[in-house]
Amino acid sequence: MIPYLLVVLGLILILVEFYVPGGIVGVLGGISILTAVIMFASQTDSILAFLLFFLCTIIAIALVIRYAIWRIIHTKGKFSIYSNHDQEGYVASEYDRNAIGKTGVVLADLKPGGFILVDGQQHPAISLSGYIPKGEDVSVVGGQEQSLMVKKEQKT
């Protein structure tokens, strides 16, 4: 009787894990179910009974997970933790494409990331040529995400 109660307890803990972040509750649920399987195996002499218990436990876990995901998706209103709305109007941060090919001045040491000044505007930048101290001139050669990619200006 105890293995069955441990499986039920484990399934409840796994279900709760979907709504309580952190992973501890899910781990406790998994330990409870594992303990139930080991306990059942030690109490029975029948391999068939053990395999049936194990198979039913696996199916129950899959059904609980499937139910939890279904419930999260179909909960409406202020209790929903699922966002099914499209991301229309969302714009990811981007580097200034107009700065490519221009020369800038390092405002904060590039180690390799820092800030540069190009045409009077401050931009995050990443050095492709290693450490560049504040005050050095740099050439903007490209961009990645929100940062400009720069190289140390070659002195002739």
ChimeraX attribute file (.defattr): number of C-alpha atoms within 10 A of each C-alpha:
attribute: neighborCount
match mode: 1-to-1
recipient: residues
	/A:1	7
	/A:2	10
	/A:3	20
	/A:4	16
	/A:5	13
	/A:6	20
	/A:7	23
	/A:8	19
	/A:9	18
	/A:10	25
	/A:11	24
	/A:12	16
	/A:13	21
	/A:14	26
	/A:15	21
	/A:16	15
	/A:17	20
	/A:18	16
	/A:19	12
	/A:20	13
	/A:21	10
	/A:22	10
	/A:23	12
	/A:24	13
	/A:25	20
	/A:26	21
	/A:27	15
	/A:28	16
	/A:29	24
	/A:30	19
	/A:31	15
	/A:32	21
	/A:33	27
	/A:34	18
	/A:35	16
	/A:36	25
	/A:37	21
	/A:38	13
	/A:39	15
	/A:40	19
	/A:41	18
	/A:42	10
	/A:43	11
	/A:44	11
	/A:45	10
	/A:46	10
	/A:47	10
	/A:48	10
	/A:49	13
	/A:50	18
	/A:51	13
	/A:52	12
	/A:53	18
	/A:54	19
	/A:55	12
	/A:56	12
	/A:57	20
	/A:58	13
	/A:59	12
	/A:60	15
	/A:61	21
	/A:62	13
	/A:63	13
	/A:64	16
	/A:65	17
	/A:66	12
	/A:67	13
	/A:68	18
	/A:69	14
	/A:70	11
	/A:71	13
	/A:72	16
	/A:73	14
	/A:74	13
	/A:75	12
	/A:76	11
	/A:77	7
	/A:78	6
	/A:79	8
	/A:80	12
	/A:81	13
	/A:82	13
	/A:83	9
	/A:84	8
	/A:85	6
	/A:86	7
	/A:87	8
	/A:88	6
	/A:89	6
	/A:90	7
	/A:91	7
	/A:92	7
	/A:93	10
	/A:94	12
	/A:95	18
	/A:96	16
	/A:97	11
	/A:98	9
	/A:99	19
	/A:100	17
	/A:101	12
	/A:102	13
	/A:103	19
	/A:104	25
	/A:105	21
	/A:106	24
	/A:107	19
	/A:108	18
	/A:109	18
	/A:110	23
	/A:111	14
	/A:112	17
	/A:113	20
	/A:114	21
	/A:115	22
	/A:116	28
	/A:117	19
	/A:118	19
	/A:119	10
	/A:120	9
	/A:121	9
	/A:122	14
	/A:123	20
	/A:124	20
	/A:125	29
	/A:126	25
	/A:127	24
	/A:128	16
	/A:129	14
	/A:130	14
	/A:131	16
	/A:132	23
	/A:133	17
	/A:134	15
	/A:135	14
	/A:136	16
	/A:137	20
	/A:138	22
	/A:139	21
	/A:140	25
	/A:141	16
	/A:142	18
	/A:143	19
	/A:144	13
	/A:145	11
	/A:146	14
	/A:147	20
	/A:148	26
	/A:149	23
	/A:150	30
	/A:151	20
	/A:152	21
	/A:153	15
	/A:154	8
	/A:155	5
	/A:156	3
